Amino acid sequence: MAKKTKKRAVKKTKQRLPQKSKPKQHPKQKNRNLTRNRSASTGKKIPVSVTTSVCSADSSDQSAKLLKHNPYHDVLRNFEIAAKKINLSDELSLLIKTPDRELRVELPVLMDDGKLHSVIGYRVQHNNARGPYKGGIRYHQDVDLDEVRALASLMTWKTAVVDIPFGGAKGGITIDPTKHSVAEMERMTREFTARIDNIIGPLEDIPAPDVNTNAQTMSWMMDEYSKRHGYSPAVVTGKPVELGGSLGRDEATGRGVCIALREAARTYKLDLKKITVAIQGFGNVGSHTARILEQEMGVKVVALSDVKGGIYNPRGIKYADALAQLKNSGSVVGLKGCVKITNEELLELKCDVLIPAALGNQLRADNANNVKAKMIIEAANGPTTVEADEIFASKQIPVIPDIFANAGGVTVSYFEWAQNMQQFKWEYQRVVSELEKIMTHSYHAVLHTAEKYKVPMRIGAFILAVERVAKAAKLRGI
């Protein structure tokens, strides 16, 4: 791989896209280009490597790599079905399904013991026909290019489904955050921000939190970017309220999931006061989903889980009790009155609604036949494989897809970005009210599309999204 120190080479997979003009430099950053490739932690020049394929460094076990499920294949499969349904031309189909840019960077991070540790980071910009690239950044030991590419593509379709003026992107760093100190994570975050500095911006690409990243992570990113461009709160979303974050952003994804469940329950004649819900995951999304379902909608949550396992109580689990158990012991496991179960057992519980709110690839061909839920609401990104989708369709189990169901987060990120750009803060109730409008309208748009084409809701959501992105691309002459 060729190394460059003065200018980053970016390999584009779309030759038809015009080169973007370089943004104007902040008056205080005249020497920005001289330091762009310097390490944020050491100050030394470090080469940037760019690739459109996974390098051998991403996985030393090639046999394991072959066995690993590739989520990008699932996204492409759903896209192809949608494109065929609307008779999208081969040329336009290729144009809007192919990522615009894929960046791979090697990050030297100073450890607390004084040693340098190298980690791999990614940023994939999928499509910006409808607006600036938008998507989160995750820190996880299993992050690779295929996963980031799939998630970036999903963001393009997700922002289109809820009709907000963004495209799709995603980022990630292959690291286990539990094995590093806060100081090490800050240095790594700042290093990553410095290395992607020239491809992000309030009108270019706007990152946000994702798995194992949060408001503090976004604060570091905003600060590092602002050092080069002047104060720029709109460069990221999901920030603390004190730094320009939006009220209601922390609960937004979970609230959107609850709205999706409410609307789907009306469609499929389920009584919210009588149903039982199992939630896999008790992180930001799962915990807020559980709280809102119980405290605002009167829904009985009978199972919860985290990385250490799960709990089950057919009489219901109180959110406050689960939260206290998590804070006291680091896990919901062990909560008094609950039976300990595994994450896999939670997925196969007898319940009315199953909400996977953890990582992707949870519902697969090997366990889908064991799922007893009457409905699935996807709070996580990509929790259901294509093979599992087909099984659920044959069993007539409706799946409310991720590109709609968990879009509450990016919707309120849009509100946050708009507030930053306007320098005007919204009241909490306005955020909730606007989110309600968008999620409710989007649900019925997806349902209408699915019924029109006689397809499952996932394909209905893809058709709606692909139509919108394709129309924008044609109007712009891309």
C-alpha positions in Angstrom: 0.0 0.0 0.0 1.5 3.3 -1.1 2.2 5.8 1.7 1.6 9.5 1.4 2.4 12.1 3.9 1.5 15.4 2.2 -1.9 14.6 0.8 -4.4 11.9 1.5 -5.3 9.8 -1.5 -9.0 8.9 -1.6 -10.1 6.2 -4.0 -13.6 6.9 -5.3 -15.7 4.1 -6.6 -18.0 6.5 -8.5 -16.1 8.1 -11.3 -19.1 10.1 -12.4 -19.3 12.2 -9.3 -17.8 15.6 -9.7 -14.9 16.6 -7.5 -16.0 18.7 -4.6 -14.5 22.1 -4.2 -12.3 22.5 -1.2 -14.0 24.3 1.8 -12.7 27.7 2.7 -10.1 27.7 5.4 -10.8 29.4 8.7 -8.7 32.6 8.8 -6.8 31.2 11.8 -6.0 28.0 10.1 -3.7 29.1 7.2 -1.2 26.4 8.1 -3.8 23.7 8.5 -2.5 21.6 5.6 1.0 21.6 7.0 -0.2 19.7 10.1 -3.1 17.7 8.7 -1.2 14.4 8.7 0.4 14.8 12.1 -0.6 12.6 15.0 -2.9 14.4 17.5 -1.1 12.6 20.3 2.5 12.7 19.3 2.7 15.6 16.8 4.7 13.4 14.3 3.8 12.9 10.7 1.9 9.7 10.1 1.0 8.3 6.7 -2.6 7.7 5.8 -3.7 4.6 4.0 -6.8 4.3 2.0 -8.4 1.1 0.7 -11.6 -0.2 -0.8 -11.0 -3.7 0.5 -10.3 -5.3 3.9 -6.6 -5.6 4.3 -5.0 -8.7 5.9 -4.4 -6.7 9.1 -8.2 -6.7 9.6 -8.3 -10.5 10.1 -5.4 -13.0 10.4 -7.8 -16.0 10.4 -9.0 -16.2 6.8 -11.1 -19.3 7.4 -13.0 -17.5 10.2 -13.4 -14.5 7.8 -15.1 -16.7 5.3 -17.5 -18.1 7.9 -18.4 -14.6 9.2 -21.8 -13.3 8.1 -21.3 -10.3 5.8 -24.1 -7.8 6.5 -23.3 -5.8 3.4 -24.6 -8.7 1.3 -27.9 -8.5 3.1 -28.2 -4.7 2.4 -27.4 -5.2 -1.3 -29.9 -8.0 -1.6 -32.7 -5.8 -0.1 -31.6 -2.9 -2.3 -31.7 -5.1 -5.5 -35.2 -6.3 -4.7 -36.4 -2.8 -4.2 -34.7 -1.5 -7.3 -36.3 -4.3 -9.4 -39.7 -3.5 -8.0 -39.5 0.1 -9.2 -37.8 -0.7 -12.5 -34.7 1.3 -11.6 -32.2 1.5 -14.4 -29.0 -0.5 -14.1 -26.9 2.6 -14.4 -28.7 4.6 -11.7 -28.9 1.5 -9.5 -25.1 1.1 -9.7 -24.6 4.7 -9.0 -26.7 5.0 -5.8 -25.8 1.6 -4.2 -22.0 2.1 -4.5 -20.2 3.9 -1.7 -18.8 7.3 -2.7 -15.7 7.0 -0.5 -14.1 4.4 1.8 -11.3 5.6 4.1 -9.1 3.3 6.2 -6.7 4.9 8.6 -4.1 3.5 11.0 -4.0 5.4 14.3 -1.0 5.5 16.6 -2.4 6.0 20.1 -0.2 6.8 23.1 -1.0 4.4 26.0 -0.9 5.3 29.6 2.3 3.3 30.0 4.0 5.5 27.4 3.9 2.9 24.6 2.4 3.5 21.2 -0.5 1.2 20.2 -1.8 1.1 16.6 -5.5 0.7 15.8 -7.5 0.7 12.6 -10.3 3.2 11.9 -12.8 3.5 9.1 -15.1 6.1 7.6 -17.4 5.1 4.8 -19.4 7.8 3.0 -22.1 6.0 1.1 -24.3 8.6 -0.6 -25.0 12.4 -0.4 -27.6 12.9 -3.1 -30.1 14.1 -0.5 -27.8 16.1 1.7 -24.6 15.8 3.8 -23.3 12.4 4.8 -24.7 11.4 8.2 -23.9 8.5 10.5 -22.5 7.3 13.8 -19.0 6.1 14.9 -18.7 2.9 16.8 -15.9 1.4 18.9 -15.9 -2.4 19.0 -13.3 -5.2 18.6 -15.3 -6.7 15.7 -15.5 -3.6 13.6 -14.4 -4.2 10.0 -14.9 -2.6 6.6 -17.8 -4.8 5.6 -19.7 -3.9 8.7 -19.0 -0.2 8.3 -19.9 -0.3 4.6 -23.2 -2.0 5.4 -24.1 0.4 8.1 -23.2 3.4 5.9 -25.6 2.1 3.3 -28.3 1.6 5.8 -27.9 5.2 6.9 -28.6 6.4 3.3 -31.9 4.5 3.3 -32.7 5.3 6.9 -32.5 9.1 6.4 -34.5 8.8 3.2 -37.2 6.7 4.9 -37.9 9.5 7.5 -37.3 12.1 4.8 -34.7 14.2 6.5 -32.1 16.1 4.3 -29.1 13.9 4.9 -27.2 11.1 3.1 -25.5 8.1 4.7 -22.2 7.4 6.3 -20.7 5.3 9.1 -17.4 5.1 11.0 -15.7 2.8 13.4 -12.5 1.8 15.2 -11.5 -1.8 15.8 -10.9 -1.7 19.5 -12.3 -3.1 22.7 -13.1 0.0 24.8 -13.4 -2.0 28.0 -9.6 -2.7 27.9 -8.6 1.0 27.8 -8.7 4.0 30.1 -10.7 7.1 29.5 -7.5 9.0 28.8 -6.5 6.5 26.1 -10.0 6.6 24.5 -9.8 10.4 24.4 -6.4 10.3 22.7 -7.7 7.8 20.2 -10.8 9.8 19.5 -8.8 13.0 18.9 -6.4 11.1 16.7 -9.2 9.7 14.6 -10.8 13.1 14.3 -7.6 14.6 13.1 -7.2 12.0 10.5 -10.7 12.3 9.0 -10.7 16.1 9.5 -10.7 17.0 5.8 -13.7 14.8 4.9 -16.1 15.8 7.7 -17.9 19.1 8.4 -21.3 20.6 9.1 -22.2 20.6 5.4 -20.0 17.6 4.4 -20.2 14.7 6.9 -21.7 14.8 10.4 -20.7 12.0 12.8 -22.8 10.9 15.8 -22.6 8.4 18.6 -23.1 4.6 18.1 -22.0 1.4 19.8 -19.6 2.3 22.7 -19.5 6.0 21.9 -21.5 8.7 23.6 -21.9 12.4 24.2 -18.4 12.7 25.7 -16.9 11.1 22.6 -18.7 13.7 20.5 -17.4 16.5 22.7 -13.8 15.4 22.1 -14.5 15.2 18.3 -16.1 18.6 18.2 -13.2 20.1 20.2 -10.5 18.6 18.0 -12.3 19.7 14.8 -12.9 23.2 16.3 -9.1 23.6 16.9 -8.7 23.6 13.1 -11.9 25.4 12.0 -13.1 27.6 14.8 -15.9 26.7 17.1 -18.1 24.2 15.1 -20.8 22.6 17.2 -22.7 21.4 14.1 -19.8 19.1 13.0 -21.2 16.3 15.2 -24.5 15.5 16.8 -25.3 13.6 20.1 -23.3 16.2 22.1 -24.1 17.2 25.7 -26.7 19.9 25.9 -24.1 22.3 27.3 -22.1 22.1 24.1 -25.0 22.5 21.7 -26.7 19.1 22.0 -30.5 18.8 21.7 -32.8 18.1 24.5 -34.3 14.6 24.0 -31.4 13.3 21.9 -30.3 10.7 24.4 -33.7 9.0 24.4 -34.5 9.6 20.8 -33.8 6.2 19.3 -35.7 4.4 22.1 -38.6 6.8 21.8 -38.7 6.2 18.1 -38.8 2.4 18.7 -41.7 2.9 21.0 -43.6 5.0 18.4 -43.0 2.2 15.9 -44.3 -0.4 18.3 -47.4 1.7 19.0 -48.3 2.2 15.4 -47.6 -1.4 14.5 -49.7 -2.6 17.4 -52.6 -0.6 15.9 -52.1 -2.2 12.5 -51.9 -5.8 13.8 -54.6 -5.4 16.5 -52.4 -5.8 19.6 -53.5 -4.2 22.9 -50.6 -2.4 24.4 -52.0 -2.9 27.9 -52.0 -6.7 27.4 -48.9 -7.5 25.4 -45.5 -8.7 26.7 -42.2 -7.4 25.4 -38.7 -8.9 25.5 -35.8 -6.5 24.9 -32.3 -7.8 24.0 -29.9 -5.1 25.1 -30.1 -2.6 28.0 -27.7 0.1 26.7 -28.8 3.5 25.6 -31.5 2.3 23.2 -32.8 -0.7 25.1 -33.0 1.1 28.4 -34.9 4.1 27.1 -37.2 1.8 25.2 -37.9 -0.2 28.4 -38.5 3.0 30.4 -40.9 4.6 27.9 -42.8 1.4 27.3 -43.4 0.9 31.0 -43.8 4.4 32.3 -45.5 6.2 29.4 -47.3 3.4 27.5 -48.2 0.9 30.2 -46.5 -2.0 28.4 -45.2 -5.0 30.4 -41.5 -5.8 29.8 -40.8 -9.4 30.8 -37.2 -9.8 29.7 -34.1 -7.7 29.5 -30.4 -8.5 28.8 -26.9 -7.0 28.5 -23.5 -8.4 27.5 -23.4 -10.6 30.6 -26.7 -12.3 30.1 -30.4 -11.7 30.6 -33.3 -11.8 33.1 -36.9 -13.0 32.7 -40.0 -12.4 34.9 -43.4 -13.2 33.4 -45.0 -10.8 35.8 -42.9 -7.9 34.4 -39.6 -6.2 35.2 -39.6 -2.7 36.6 -37.3 -0.3 34.7 -36.1 1.4 38.0 -35.2 -2.0 39.5 -33.3 -3.1 36.4 -31.4 0.2 36.3 -30.5 0.0 40.0 -29.2 -3.5 39.5 -27.1 -2.5 36.5 -25.6 0.5 38.4 -24.8 -1.6 41.5 -23.4 -4.8 39.8 -22.6 -3.8 36.3 -25.3 -6.0 34.9 -29.1 -6.6 35.0 -28.3 -10.3 35.8 -29.1 -11.1 39.4 -32.1 -8.9 39.8 -34.3 -10.3 42.6 -37.4 -12.2 41.4 -36.0 -12.8 37.9 -34.8 -16.0 36.3 -31.3 -15.8 34.7 -31.3 -16.5 30.9 -28.9 -16.1 28.1 -29.2 -13.6 25.3 -30.0 -16.5 22.9 -32.7 -17.7 25.2 -34.2 -14.3 25.4 -34.7 -14.3 21.6 -36.6 -17.5 21.8 -38.9 -16.6 24.7 -42.7 -16.8 24.3 -43.8 -13.1 24.1 -45.8 -10.8 21.9 -43.1 -8.5 20.8 -39.4 -9.1 20.5 -37.1 -6.0 20.4 -33.4 -6.8 19.5 -31.6 -3.6 20.7 -28.0 -4.9 20.8 -25.7 -5.8 17.9 -26.4 -7.0 14.4 -26.7 -10.6 13.2 -28.8 -11.8 16.2 -31.7 -13.4 14.3 -30.3 -16.0 11.9 -31.2 -19.1 10.0 -30.1 -21.3 12.9 -32.4 -19.6 15.5 -35.2 -17.9 13.6 -37.5 -21.0 13.6 -37.3 -20.9 17.4 -38.6 -17.4 17.7 -42.0 -17.4 19.3 -42.8 -13.6 19.3 -45.8 -12.4 17.3 -43.9 -9.3 16.1 -40.3 -8.1 15.9 -39.3 -4.4 16.2 -35.7 -3.8 15.1 -34.1 -1.3 17.5 -30.5 -2.5 16.6 -28.9 -2.1 13.2 -29.1 -5.2 11.0 -30.2 -7.7 13.7 -32.0 -9.9 11.2 -30.2 -11.8 8.4 -31.8 -12.4 5.0 -32.3 -16.1 5.8 -34.1 -15.2 9.1 -36.3 -12.7 7.2 -37.5 -15.4 4.9 -38.3 -17.7 7.8 -40.3 -14.9 9.6 -42.2 -14.2 6.3 -43.1 -17.9 6.0 -44.4 -17.8 9.6 -46.2 -14.5 9.0 -44.3 -12.8 11.8 -44.2 -9.0 10.9 -40.7 -7.4 11.2 -40.7 -3.6 11.6 -37.3 -2.9 10.0 -34.3 -1.1 11.4 -34.2 1.6 8.7 -37.5 2.9 10.0 -37.8 1.6 13.6 -34.5 3.0 15.0 -34.5 6.2 12.9 -35.6 8.3 15.9 -31.9 8.9 16.8 -30.9 10.3 13.4 -34.1 12.3 13.3 -33.4 14.1 16.5 -29.8 14.4 15.3 -31.2 16.4 12.4 -33.1 18.6 14.9 -29.8 19.1 16.8 -27.9 20.0 13.6 -30.6 22.4 12.6 -30.5 24.1 16.1 -26.7 24.4 15.8 -26.9 25.9 12.3 -29.6 28.4 13.4 -28.1 29.0 16.8 -31.6 28.5 18.3 -32.5 25.9 21.0 -35.7 24.0 20.9 -37.8 23.2 24.0 -38.0 19.5 24.9 -41.7 19.2 24.1 -41.1 20.5 20.6 -38.4 17.9 20.0 -40.8 15.1 21.2 -43.7 16.5 19.2 -41.7 16.8 15.9 -40.3 13.3 16.4 -43.8 12.0 16.8 -44.9 13.6 13.6 -42.0 12.3 11.5 -42.0 8.7 12.9 -45.8 8.3 12.7 -45.9 9.7 9.1 -43.0 7.6 8.1 -44.6 4.4 9.5 -47.7 4.9 7.4 -45.6 5.8 4.3 -43.7 2.5 4.7 -46.9 0.5 5.4 -48.6 2.0 2.3 -45.6 1.2 0.1 -45.4 -2.4 1.4 -49.2 -2.9 0.7 -48.9 -1.3 -2.7 -46.2 -3.6 -3.8 -47.4 -6.6 -1.7 -44.0 -7.0 0.0 -42.8 -7.2 3.7 -42.3 -3.9 5.5 -38.5 -4.1 5.1 -38.7 -4.2 1.3 -41.4 -1.5 1.5 -39.1 0.7 3.4 -36.3 0.1 0.9 -38.5 0.8 -2.0 -39.6 4.1 -0.4 -36.0 5.1 0.4 -34.5 4.0 -3.0 -37.2 6.0 -4.9 -36.3 9.1 -2.9 -32.6 8.8 -3.3 -32.9 8.0 -7.0 -35.1 11.0 -7.7 -32.7 13.3 -5.9 -29.8 11.9 -7.9 -31.6 12.4 -11.2 -32.7 15.9 -10.3 -29.1 16.9 -9.4 -27.8 15.2 -12.6 -25.4 13.1 -10.7 
